[in-house]
Amino acid sequence: MYIPPGGISQEVNMQRTKTAQEKILHRYQIAKGHLAKVIKMIESDEYCLDIVHQSIAVQAALKEADRKILENHLKTCTANDIKKGKGDAAVEEIMNVLKKM
């Protein structure tokens, strides 16, 4: 089944509440801060394992942001698509994303 870019839901941008948007953005800002620290540590020739620890923090922050986006998507876009009879396509879309995680 073909899933177009942007997904099967027609109301993609309208389904994130302000609270969800703020939480997601906050997580990405945390990741950005950790990444800036990694870059600075490399430039300063800091201890390798300290850099790896900071890099792990970047990855954890990104994963948490992804989880928050996915949770919001399931509660809004996917739930709406299932109600509209597009359940199989919605599940396939989610499964394709999970394969990449």
MOMO-V176884 format. One record per backbone hydrogen bond with DSSP energy under -1.0 kcal/mol. CO is the residue of the C=O (numbers start at 1). NH is the residue of the N-H. E is the energy in kcal/mol with one decimal. If there is no record, write none. Layout:
co=CO nh=NH e=E
co=CO nh=NH e=E
//
This chain:
co=4 nh=7 e=-2.3
co=17 nh=21 e=-2.8
co=18 nh=22 e=-2.5
co=19 nh=23 e=-2.3
co=20 nh=24 e=-2.6
co=21 nh=25 e=-2.7
co=22 nh=26 e=-2.5
co=23 nh=27 e=-2.0
co=24 nh=28 e=-2.0
co=25 nh=29 e=-2.2
co=26 nh=30 e=-2.1
co=27 nh=31 e=-2.2
co=28 nh=32 e=-2.4
co=29 nh=33 e=-2.2
co=30 nh=34 e=-2.4
co=31 nh=35 e=-2.7
co=32 nh=36 e=-2.5
co=33 nh=37 e=-1.8
co=34 nh=38 e=-2.2
co=35 nh=39 e=-2.5
co=36 nh=40 e=-2.3
co=37 nh=41 e=-2.6
co=38 nh=42 e=-2.3
co=39 nh=43 e=-2.5
co=40 nh=44 e=-1.8
co=41 nh=46 e=-2.6
co=42 nh=45 e=-1.5
co=47 nh=51 e=-1.8
co=48 nh=52 e=-2.3
co=49 nh=53 e=-2.3
co=50 nh=54 e=-1.9
co=51 nh=55 e=-2.5
co=52 nh=56 e=-2.5
co=53 nh=57 e=-1.5
co=54 nh=58 e=-1.7
co=55 nh=59 e=-2.3
co=56 nh=60 e=-2.4
co=57 nh=61 e=-2.2
co=58 nh=62 e=-2.3
co=59 nh=63 e=-2.4
co=60 nh=64 e=-2.2
co=61 nh=65 e=-2.0
co=62 nh=66 e=-2.6
co=63 nh=67 e=-2.4
co=64 nh=68 e=-2.1
co=65 nh=69 e=-2.3
co=66 nh=70 e=-2.8
co=67 nh=71 e=-2.8
co=68 nh=72 e=-2.2
co=69 nh=73 e=-2.6
co=70 nh=74 e=-2.7
co=71 nh=75 e=-2.3
co=72 nh=76 e=-1.6
co=73 nh=78 e=-2.8
co=74 nh=79 e=-1.0
co=76 nh=80 e=-2.7
co=77 nh=81 e=-2.6
co=78 nh=82 e=-2.5
co=79 nh=83 e=-2.0
co=80 nh=84 e=-1.6
co=81 nh=86 e=-3.2
co=82 nh=85 e=-1.7
co=86 nh=90 e=-2.3
co=87 nh=91 e=-2.7
co=88 nh=92 e=-2.3
co=89 nh=93 e=-2.4
co=90 nh=94 e=-2.0
co=91 nh=95 e=-2.7
co=92 nh=96 e=-2.2
co=93 nh=97 e=-1.4
co=94 nh=98 e=-2.7
co=95 nh=99 e=-1.8
co=97 nh=100 e=-1.3
//
